[in-house]
Amino acid sequence: MRRLLLMLFAVTLLAANMACSEEHEHIANAIYPQDSVPVMMSYGVNTLISDSGIIKYRIVTEQWEVNPNRNPSRWVFEKGLFLEQFDLAMHIQSYIQCDTAYYYDIQKLWELHGRVRILTKNGLRFSSEELYWDERSHELYSNKFSHLITEDKELQGNRFRSDERMTKYSVKTTKGYFDKKDFENNSKENMTKQQADSAKHHGRQPKQPRRIKNN
């Protein structure tokens, strides 16, 4: 999870540096903060990224904007962002997807909105309408309804917190918690106990023998 986001950050930073290196001096009207003129705008980006000569990542976005003139300075993926990670056989291990993404380079903060979907290599699935990644605190969080599914757990709630690897997480104001193994075991134990209690309560106690007196 962390490597995926770090690779995205590295690519955006490289693109910004390339844009700055190609600048030429021109005489023009002064640019004011309210003008919000981007220094780079790319369309139809579909890029494979290699690590040690092996293709491991893909970034897909329809529109990519680098704009330090807005307040605060940011990179904008207005029309969606898709990032996936491959294994050695080019099978998808994990991915991140959202409808809109912003990266605030000064604050070191990612902001994802609209149909945020994450699949980690451990099989964890996360979905929400909002997700933030704070690079400084190494934390992921959301204050909107979030849904998290693992092999044996399903969590839902309005306050999600996690480390950037998504191995330690919590969901507060939960609307549901389901652990399949615990639920099945507890159900069997509770059913057995209820049946025993019911039999004890409704069962007939044997009568004590009484001696009959002869007149």
Accessible surface in RSA format (square Angstrom, percent):
REM  Atomic radii and reference values for relative SASA: ProtOr
REM  Chains: A
REM  Algorithm: Lee & Richards
REM  Probe-radius: 1.40
REM  Slices: 20
REM RES _ NUM      All-atoms   Total-Side   Main-Chain    Non-polar    All polar
REM                ABS   REL    ABS   REL    ABS   REL    ABS   REL    ABS   REL
RES MET A   1    32.34  16.7   2.56   1.7  29.79  70.9   2.74   2.3  29.60  39.2
RES ARG A   2    78.27  32.9  77.39  39.5   0.88   2.1   6.67   9.1  71.60  43.4
RES ARG A   3   121.75  51.1 120.13  61.2   1.61   3.8  55.23  75.5  66.51  40.3
RES LEU A   4     1.48   0.8   1.48   1.1   0.00   0.0   1.48   1.0   0.00   0.0
RES LEU A   5     4.73   2.6   4.73   3.4   0.00   0.0   4.73   3.3   0.00   0.0
RES LEU A   6    70.68  39.4  67.69  48.4   2.99   7.5  67.95  47.7   2.74   7.4
RES MET A   7    41.51  21.5  41.47  27.4   0.04   0.1  16.10  13.7  25.41  33.7
RES LEU A   8     1.82   1.0   1.82   1.3   0.00   0.0   1.82   1.3   0.00   0.0
RES PHE A   9    37.27  18.6  37.27  23.1   0.00   0.0  37.27  22.6   0.00   0.0
RES ALA A  10    49.29  45.3  41.73  64.4   7.56  17.2  44.54  62.7   4.75  12.6
RES VAL A  11    27.09  17.8  25.53  23.1   1.56   3.8  26.46  23.0   0.64   1.7
RES THR A  12     0.00   0.0   0.00   0.0   0.00   0.0   0.00   0.0   0.00   0.0
RES LEU A  13    74.45  41.5  74.45  53.3   0.00   0.0  74.45  52.3   0.00   0.0
RES LEU A  14   107.71  60.0 105.78  75.7   1.93   4.9 107.39  75.4   0.32   0.9
RES ALA A  15    17.31  15.9  14.45  22.3   2.86   6.5  16.66  23.5   0.65   1.7
RES ALA A  16    11.34  10.4  11.34  17.5   0.00   0.0  11.34  16.0   0.00   0.0
RES ASN A  17    82.84  57.1  77.65  75.0   5.20  12.5  22.77  54.8  60.07  58.1
RES MET A  18   103.83  53.8 101.69  67.3   2.14   5.1  86.67  73.7  17.16  22.7
RES ALA A  19    17.74  16.3   6.26   9.7  11.48  26.1  11.98  16.9   5.76  15.3
RES CYS A  20    71.24  53.9  59.53  66.4  11.70  27.5  23.99  60.8  47.25  50.9
RES SER A  21    91.95  77.7  50.70  67.7  41.24  95.0  52.40 111.6  39.54  55.4
RES GLU A  22   113.98  65.4 101.43  76.7  12.55  29.9  41.42  80.1  72.56  59.2
RES GLU A  23   110.90  63.7  83.88  63.5  27.02  64.3  40.19  77.7  70.71  57.7
RES HIS A  24   141.46  77.3 119.90  83.3  21.56  55.2  83.54  86.1  57.93  67.4
RES GLU A  25   172.35  98.9 136.10 103.0  36.25  86.3  58.35 112.9 114.00  93.1
RES HIS A  26   146.06  79.8 115.95  80.6  30.12  77.0  85.18  87.8  60.88  70.8
RES ILE A  27   179.09 101.9 147.17 109.6  31.92  76.9 150.10 108.1  28.99  78.7
RES ALA A  28    86.62  79.6  48.07  74.2  38.55  87.7  59.46  83.7  27.16  72.0
RES ASN A  29   140.91  97.2 123.98 119.8  16.93  40.8  33.81  81.4 107.10 103.5
RES ALA A  30    68.62  63.1  43.89  67.7  24.74  56.3  54.37  76.6  14.25  37.8
RES ILE A  31   107.31  61.1  78.07  58.2  29.24  70.5  78.09  56.2  29.22  79.3
RES TYR A  32   124.32  58.0 123.68  70.4   0.64   1.7  84.28  63.3  40.04  49.4
RES PRO A  33    95.90  69.9  86.83  79.2   9.06  32.9  90.85  75.0   5.05  31.4
RES GLN A  34   142.48  79.7 109.06  79.7  33.42  79.6  63.33 134.8  79.15  60.0
RES ASP A  35    69.75  48.9  45.62  45.4  24.12  57.0  12.98  30.6  56.76  56.6
RES SER A  36    40.42  34.2  30.90  41.2   9.52  21.9  16.29  34.7  24.13  33.8
RES VAL A  37    65.84  43.3  64.70  58.6   1.15   2.8  65.77  57.1   0.07   0.2
RES PRO A  38    47.33  34.5  33.52  30.6  13.81  50.2  33.52  27.7  13.81  85.8
RES VAL A  39    55.32  36.4  25.84  23.4  29.48  71.0  33.73  29.3  21.59  58.5
RES MET A  40    31.31  16.2  24.31  16.1   7.00  16.7  21.94  18.7   9.37  12.4
RES MET A  41    71.16  36.9  43.07  28.5  28.09  66.9  43.07  36.6  28.09  37.2
RES SER A  42    35.64  30.1  30.58  40.8   5.05  11.6  16.33  34.8  19.31  27.0
RES TYR A  43   150.56  70.3 123.94  70.5  26.61  69.3  94.52  71.0  56.03  69.1
RES GLY A  44    62.05  76.5   0.00   N/A  62.05  76.5  34.98  96.0  27.07  60.6
RES VAL A  45    21.08  13.9  14.98  13.6   6.10  14.7  19.74  17.2   1.34   3.6
RES ASN A  46    96.10  66.3  65.34  63.1  30.76  74.1  22.66  54.5  73.44  71.0
RES THR A  47    52.22  37.1  48.87  49.5   3.35   8.0  36.12  48.5  16.10  24.3
RES LEU A  48    79.77  44.4  55.93  40.0  23.85  59.9  56.10  39.4  23.67  63.7
RES ILE A  49    19.67  11.2  16.81  12.5   2.86   6.9  19.67  14.2   0.00   0.0
RES SER A  50    65.00  54.9  44.32  59.2  20.67  47.6  11.66  24.8  53.34  74.7
RES ASP A  51    38.71  27.1  35.27  35.1   3.43   8.1   7.34  17.3  31.37  31.3
RES SER A  52   109.61  92.6  61.80  82.5  47.82 110.2  49.68 105.8  59.93  84.0
RES GLY A  53    74.68  92.1   0.00   N/A  74.68  92.1  35.40  97.2  39.27  88.0
RES ILE A  54    73.00  41.5  70.17  52.3   2.83   6.8  73.00  52.6   0.00   0.0
RES ILE A  55    66.75  38.0  62.95  46.9   3.80   9.2  62.95  45.3   3.80  10.3
RES LYS A  56    54.45  26.6  54.45  33.4   0.00   0.0  14.85  13.4  39.60  42.2
RES TYR A  57     0.04   0.0   0.04   0.0   0.00   0.0   0.00   0.0   0.04   0.0
RES ARG A  58    63.20  26.5  63.20  32.2   0.00   0.0   7.21   9.9  55.99  33.9
RES ILE A  59     0.16   0.1   0.16   0.1   0.00   0.0   0.16   0.1   0.00   0.0
RES VAL A  60    48.90  32.2  47.41  42.9   1.49   3.6  47.41  41.2   1.49   4.0
RES THR A  61     4.95   3.5   0.00   0.0   4.95  11.8   3.93   5.3   1.02   1.5
RES GLU A  62   101.90  58.5  94.70  71.6   7.20  17.2  35.70  69.1  66.20  54.0
RES GLN A  63    25.73  14.4  25.73  18.8   0.00   0.0   0.60   1.3  25.14  19.1
RES TRP A  64    11.20   4.5  11.20   5.4   0.00   0.0  11.20   6.0   0.00   0.0
RES GLU A  65    19.00  10.9  19.00  14.4   0.00   0.0   0.45   0.9  18.55  15.1
RES VAL A  66     8.42   5.5   8.42   7.6   0.00   0.0   8.42   7.3   0.00   0.0
RES ASN A  67     1.52   1.0   1.46   1.4   0.05   0.1   0.00   0.0   1.52   1.5
RES PRO A  68    65.83  48.0  47.48  43.3  18.35  66.7  47.54  39.3  18.28 113.6
RES ASN A  69    46.36  32.0  36.35  35.1  10.02  24.1   6.61  15.9  39.75  38.4
RES ARG A  70    79.86  33.5  74.09  37.8   5.77  13.7   6.46   8.8  73.40  44.5
RES ASN A  71   138.75  95.7 110.15 106.4  28.60  68.9  27.11  65.3 111.64 107.9
RES PRO A  72    43.00  31.3  40.47  36.9   2.53   9.2  43.00  35.5   0.00   0.0
RES SER A  73    11.94  10.1   9.80  13.1   2.14   4.9   6.58  14.0   5.35   7.5
RES ARG A  74    29.69  12.5  27.69  14.1   1.99   4.7   0.63   0.9  29.06  17.6
RES TRP A  75    11.76   4.7  11.76   5.7   0.00   0.0  11.76   6.3   0.00   0.0
RES VAL A  76     1.73   1.1   1.40   1.3   0.32   0.8   1.40   1.2   0.32   0.9
RES PHE A  77     0.00   0.0   0.00   0.0   0.00   0.0   0.00   0.0   0.00   0.0
RES GLU A  78    80.39  46.2  71.80  54.3   8.60  20.5  30.47  58.9  49.92  40.8
RES LYS A  79   118.67  57.9  92.39  56.7  26.28  62.6  54.84  49.4  63.83  68.0
RES GLY A  80    10.26  12.7   0.00   N/A  10.26  12.7  10.25  28.1   0.01   0.0
RES LEU A  81     7.32   4.1   2.79   2.0   4.53  11.4   3.83   2.7   3.49   9.4
RES PHE A  82    53.25  26.6  53.08  32.9   0.17   0.4  53.08  32.2   0.17   0.5
RES LEU A  83     0.94   0.5   0.94   0.7   0.00   0.0   0.94   0.7   0.00   0.0
RES GLU A  84    10.96   6.3  10.96   8.3   0.00   0.0   0.00   0.0  10.96   9.0
RES GLN A  85    21.81  12.2  21.81  15.9   0.00   0.0   0.00   0.0  21.81  16.5
RES PHE A  86    12.11   6.1   7.97   4.9   4.14  10.8   7.97   4.8   4.14  11.8
RES ASP A  87    43.12  30.2  35.32  35.2   7.80  18.4  20.50  48.2  22.62  22.6
RES LEU A  88   141.92  79.0 115.52  82.6  26.40  66.4 115.85  81.4  26.06  70.1
RES ALA A  89    65.39  60.1  39.13  60.4  26.27  59.7  50.65  71.3  14.75  39.1
RES MET A  90    88.78  46.0  73.32  48.5  15.46  36.8  68.09  57.9  20.69  27.4
RES HIS A  91   117.41  64.2 114.20  79.4   3.21   8.2  77.36  79.7  40.05  46.6
RES ILE A  92    96.31  54.8  68.30  50.9  28.01  67.5  68.30  49.2  28.01  76.0
RES GLN A  93    67.06  37.5  56.96  41.6  10.09  24.0  13.20  28.1  53.86  40.8
RES SER A  94     3.16   2.7   3.16   4.2   0.00   0.0   2.51   5.3   0.66   0.9
RES TYR A  95    49.05  22.9  48.89  27.8   0.16   0.4  22.94  17.2  26.10  32.2
RES ILE A  96     3.65   2.1   3.50   2.6   0.15   0.4   3.50   2.5   0.15   0.4
RES GLN A  97    79.24  44.3  79.14  57.8   0.10   0.2   8.30  17.7  70.94  53.8
RES CYS A  98     4.37   3.3   0.22   0.2   4.15   9.7   0.25   0.6   4.12   4.4
RES ASP A  99    51.45  36.0  44.69  44.5   6.76  16.0  22.33  52.5  29.12  29.0
RES THR A 100    23.44  16.7  23.44  23.8   0.00   0.0   5.92   7.9  17.52  26.5
RES ALA A 101     0.00   0.0   0.00   0.0   0.00   0.0   0.00   0.0   0.00   0.0
RES TYR A 102    39.42  18.4  39.42  22.4   0.00   0.0  15.28  11.5  24.14  29.8
RES TYR A 103     0.00   0.0   0.00   0.0   0.00   0.0   0.00   0.0   0.00   0.0
RES TYR A 104    27.22  12.7  27.22  15.5   0.00   0.0  11.05   8.3  16.17  19.9
RES ASP A 105    36.06  25.3  33.22  33.1   2.84   6.7   6.73  15.8  29.34  29.3
RES ILE A 106   109.83  62.5 101.98  76.0   7.85  18.9 107.74  77.6   2.09   5.7
RES GLN A 107    72.76  40.7  68.20  49.8   4.56  10.9  38.09  81.1  34.67  26.3
RES LYS A 108    71.69  35.0  71.69  44.0   0.00   0.0  40.05  36.1  31.64  33.7
RES LEU A 109    34.66  19.3  34.66  24.8   0.00   0.0  34.66  24.3   0.00   0.0
RES TRP A 110     1.14   0.5   1.14   0.6   0.00   0.0   1.14   0.6   0.00   0.0
RES GLU A 111    26.22  15.1  26.22  19.8   0.00   0.0   0.04   0.1  26.19  21.4
RES LEU A 112     7.56   4.2   7.56   5.4   0.00   0.0   7.56   5.3   0.00   0.0
RES HIS A 113    45.82  25.0  45.81  31.8   0.00   0.0  36.20  37.3   9.62  11.2
RES GLY A 114    17.80  21.9   0.00   N/A  17.80  21.9  15.98  43.9   1.81   4.1
RES ARG A 115   147.46  61.9 146.65  74.8   0.82   1.9  47.03  64.3 100.43  60.9
RES VAL A 116     0.00   0.0   0.00   0.0   0.00   0.0   0.00   0.0   0.00   0.0
RES ARG A 117    85.53  35.9  85.53  43.6   0.00   0.0  28.51  39.0  57.02  34.6
RES ILE A 118     4.09   2.3   1.10   0.8   2.99   7.2   1.11   0.8   2.98   8.1
RES LEU A 119    29.04  16.2  28.51  20.4   0.53   1.3  28.51  20.0   0.53   1.4
RES THR A 120    11.22   8.0   8.14   8.2   3.08   7.3   8.51  11.4   2.71   4.1
RES LYS A 121   147.15  71.8 114.41  70.2  32.74  77.9  58.60  52.7  88.55  94.3
RES ASN A 122   103.12  71.1  76.81  74.2  26.31  63.3  30.17  72.6  72.95  70.5
RES GLY A 123    36.25  44.7   0.00   N/A  36.25  44.7  25.37  69.6  10.88  24.4
RES LEU A 124     9.33   5.2   8.58   6.1   0.75   1.9   8.79   6.2   0.53   1.4
RES ARG A 125   124.68  52.3 123.76  63.1   0.92   2.2  36.67  50.1  88.01  53.3
RES PHE A 126     3.46   1.7   0.00   0.0   3.46   9.0   0.86   0.5   2.61   7.5
RES SER A 127    30.25  25.6  28.82  38.5   1.43   3.3  14.96  31.9  15.29  21.4
RES SER A 128     6.72   5.7   0.00   0.0   6.72  15.5   6.55  14.0   0.17   0.2
RES GLU A 129    87.56  50.3  85.64  64.8   1.92   4.6  45.11  87.3  42.45  34.7
RES GLU A 130    15.19   8.7  15.19  11.5   0.00   0.0   0.00   0.0  15.19  12.4
RES LEU A 131     1.42   0.8   1.41   1.0   0.01   0.0   1.41   1.0   0.01   0.0
RES TYR A 132    41.03  19.2  40.91  23.3   0.11   0.3  17.15  12.9  23.87  29.4
RES TRP A 133     6.19   2.5   5.69   2.8   0.50   1.2   5.69   3.0   0.50   0.8
RES ASP A 134    35.11  24.6  35.11  34.9   0.00   0.0   0.74   1.7  34.37  34.3
RES GLU A 135    26.93  15.5  20.54  15.5   6.39  15.2  11.08  21.4  15.86  12.9
RES ARG A 136   157.73  66.2 129.64  66.1  28.09  66.9  59.98  82.0  97.75  59.2
RES SER A 137    63.39  53.6  35.26  47.1  28.13  64.8  44.06  93.8  19.33  27.1
RES HIS A 138    89.22  48.8  84.35  58.6   4.87  12.5  57.95  59.7  31.28  36.4
RES GLU A 139    57.63  33.1  57.63  43.6   0.00   0.0  14.53  28.1  43.10  35.2
RES LEU A 140     0.63   0.3   0.63   0.4   0.00   0.0   0.63   0.4   0.00   0.0
RES TYR A 141    47.89  22.4  47.89  27.2   0.00   0.0  24.57  18.5  23.32  28.7
RES SER A 142     0.00   0.0   0.00   0.0   0.00   0.0   0.00   0.0   0.00   0.0
RES ASN A 143    78.65  54.2  59.43  57.4  19.22  46.3  22.14  53.3  56.50  54.6
RES LYS A 144   101.44  49.5  97.27  59.7   4.17   9.9  57.12  51.4  44.32  47.2
RES PHE A 145    84.71  42.4  77.75  48.2   6.96  18.1  77.75  47.1   6.96  19.9
RES SER A 146     0.79   0.7   0.44   0.6   0.35   0.8   0.60   1.3   0.19   0.3
RES HIS A 147    46.21  25.3  44.68  31.1   1.53   3.9  24.60  25.4  21.61  25.1
RES LEU A 148     0.70   0.4   0.64   0.5   0.06   0.1   0.64   0.4   0.06   0.2
RES ILE A 149    67.60  38.5  67.36  50.2   0.23   0.6  67.36  48.5   0.23   0.6
RES THR A 150    28.74  20.4  19.71  20.0   9.03  21.5  21.16  28.4   7.58  11.5
RES GLU A 151   150.75  86.5 127.41  96.4  23.34  55.6  55.85 108.0  94.89  77.5
RES ASP A 152    48.29  33.8  47.95  47.7   0.34   0.8   9.48  22.3  38.81  38.7
RES LYS A 153    66.05  32.2  61.82  37.9   4.23  10.1  31.97  28.8  34.08  36.3
RES GLU A 154    54.28  31.2  53.05  40.1   1.23   2.9   8.45  16.3  45.84  37.4
RES LEU A 155    17.55   9.8  17.53  12.5   0.02   0.1  17.53  12.3   0.02   0.1
RES GLN A 156    49.05  27.4  49.05  35.8   0.00   0.0   0.57   1.2  48.48  36.8
RES GLY A 157     0.02   0.0   0.00   N/A   0.02   0.0   0.00   0.0   0.02   0.0
RES ASN A 158    48.28  33.3  47.95  46.3   0.34   0.8  16.15  38.9  32.14  31.1
RES ARG A 159   101.97  42.8 101.21  51.6   0.77   1.8  30.75  42.0  71.22  43.2
RES PHE A 160     0.13   0.1   0.13   0.1   0.00   0.0   0.13   0.1   0.00   0.0
RES ARG A 161    59.56  25.0  58.95  30.1   0.61   1.4  27.10  37.0  32.46  19.7
RES SER A 162     5.95   5.0   0.00   0.0   5.95  13.7   4.48   9.5   1.47   2.1
RES ASP A 163    40.85  28.6  34.55  34.4   6.30  14.9  30.05  70.7  10.80  10.8
RES GLU A 164     9.04   5.2   9.04   6.8   0.00   0.0   5.00   9.7   4.04   3.3
RES ARG A 165   138.02  57.9 130.87  66.7   7.15  17.0  33.54  45.8 104.48  63.3
RES MET A 166     5.94   3.1   0.00   0.0   5.94  14.1   0.00   0.0   5.94   7.9
RES THR A 167    76.52  54.4  48.82  49.5  27.70  66.0  46.18  62.0  30.34  45.9
RES LYS A 168   161.34  78.7 152.60  93.6   8.75  20.8 101.16  91.1  60.19  64.1
RES TYR A 169    64.40  30.1  32.65  18.6  31.75  82.6  21.29  16.0  43.11  53.1
RES SER A 170    47.80  40.4  42.79  57.1   5.01  11.5  39.24  83.6   8.56  12.0
RES VAL A 171    16.11  10.6   0.67   0.6  15.43  37.2   0.67   0.6  15.43  41.9
RES LYS A 172   121.38  59.2 117.02  71.8   4.36  10.4  66.98  60.3  54.40  57.9
RES THR A 173    87.80  62.4  65.17  66.1  22.63  53.9  60.96  81.9  26.84  40.6
RES THR A 174    71.97  51.2  44.73  45.3  27.24  64.9  13.80  18.5  58.17  87.9
RES LYS A 175   146.27  71.4 105.51  64.7  40.76  97.0  66.14  59.5  80.13  85.4
RES GLY A 176    30.22  37.3   0.00   N/A  30.22  37.3  29.49  80.9   0.73   1.6
RES TYR A 177   127.70  59.6  96.21  54.7  31.49  81.9  81.16  61.0  46.54  57.4
RES PHE A 178    77.63  38.8  75.98  47.1   1.65   4.3  77.48  47.0   0.15   0.4
RES ASP A 179    15.41  10.8  12.19  12.1   3.22   7.6   2.19   5.2  13.21  13.2
RES LYS A 180   107.78  52.6 107.67  66.1   0.11   0.3  57.59  51.8  50.20  53.5
RES LYS A 181   143.69  70.1 141.90  87.1   1.79   4.3  86.64  78.0  57.05  60.8
RES ASP A 182    72.86  51.0  71.41  71.1   1.45   3.4  16.08  37.8  56.78  56.6
RES PHE A 183   117.43  58.7 112.74  69.8   4.68  12.2 116.92  70.9   0.51   1.5
RES GLU A 184    99.19  56.9  95.79  72.5   3.41   8.1  28.08  54.3  71.11  58.1
RES ASN A 185    79.85  55.1  77.73  75.1   2.12   5.1  16.00  38.5  63.85  61.7
RES ASN A 186    75.35  52.0  75.35  72.8   0.00   0.0  14.81  35.6  60.54  58.5
RES SER A 187    45.76  38.7  36.84  49.2   8.93  20.6  34.01  72.4  11.75  16.5
RES LYS A 188   143.25  69.9 137.43  84.3   5.82  13.9  87.94  79.2  55.32  58.9
RES GLU A 189   115.21  66.1 106.17  80.3   9.05  21.5  45.20  87.4  70.01  57.2
RES ASN A 190    81.15  56.0  79.85  77.2   1.30   3.1  14.20  34.2  66.94  64.7
RES MET A 191   106.62  55.2 105.45  69.8   1.17   2.8  91.42  77.7  15.19  20.1
RES THR A 192    89.72  63.8  88.77  90.0   0.95   2.3  63.75  85.6  25.97  39.3
RES LYS A 193   138.63  67.6 132.97  81.6   5.66  13.5  81.15  73.0  57.48  61.2
RES GLN A 194   112.73  63.0 107.14  78.3   5.59  13.3  39.24  83.5  73.49  55.7
RES GLN A 195   111.45  62.3 102.78  75.1   8.67  20.6  39.23  83.5  72.22  54.8
RES ALA A 196    59.27  54.5  45.86  70.8  13.42  30.5  54.59  76.9   4.68  12.4
RES ASP A 197    77.47  54.3  72.08  71.7   5.39  12.7  29.17  68.7  48.30  48.2
RES SER A 198    54.61  46.1  48.34  64.5   6.27  14.4  29.68  63.2  24.93  34.9
RES ALA A 199    67.83  62.4  51.24  79.1  16.59  37.7  61.86  87.1   5.97  15.8
RES LYS A 200   166.23  81.1 148.02  90.8  18.21  43.4 101.14  91.0  65.10  69.3
RES HIS A 201   144.16  78.8 116.80  81.2  27.35  70.0  74.07  76.3  70.08  81.6
RES HIS A 202   136.76  74.7 109.14  75.9  27.62  70.7  71.09  73.3  65.67  76.4
RES GLY A 203    39.20  48.3   0.00   N/A  39.20  48.3  29.12  79.9  10.09  22.6
RES ARG A 204   237.29  99.6 203.97 104.0  33.32  79.3  79.61 108.8 157.68  95.6
RES GLN A 205   138.68  77.5 120.93  88.4  17.75  42.3  57.75 122.9  80.93  61.4
RES PRO A 206   114.94  83.8  92.98  84.8  21.96  79.8 104.55  86.3  10.39  64.6
RES LYS A 207   196.69  96.0 167.26 102.6  29.43  70.1 116.07 104.5  80.62  85.9
RES GLN A 208   149.39  83.5 135.66  99.1  13.73  32.7  58.30 124.1  91.08  69.1
RES PRO A 209   126.40  92.1  95.42  87.0  30.98 112.6 106.74  88.1  19.66 122.2
RES ARG A 210   216.66  91.0 188.10  95.9  28.57  68.0  69.45  94.9 147.21  89.2
RES ARG A 211   224.11  94.1 189.77  96.7  34.34  81.8  72.75  99.4 151.35  91.7
RES ILE A 212   152.53  86.8 130.41  97.2  22.11  53.3 133.94  96.4  18.59  50.4
RES LYS A 213   181.33  88.5 158.12  97.0  23.21  55.3 105.75  95.2  75.58  80.5
RES ASN A 214   146.71 101.2 113.12 109.3  33.59  80.9  33.16  79.8 113.55 109.8
RES ASN A 215   200.23 138.1 123.07 118.9  77.16 185.8  69.22 166.6 131.01 126.6
END  Absolute sums over single chains surface
CHAIN  1 A    14497.7      12223.8       2273.9       7617.7       6880.0
END  Absolute sums over all chains
TOTAL         14497.7      12223.8       2273.9       7617.7       6880.0
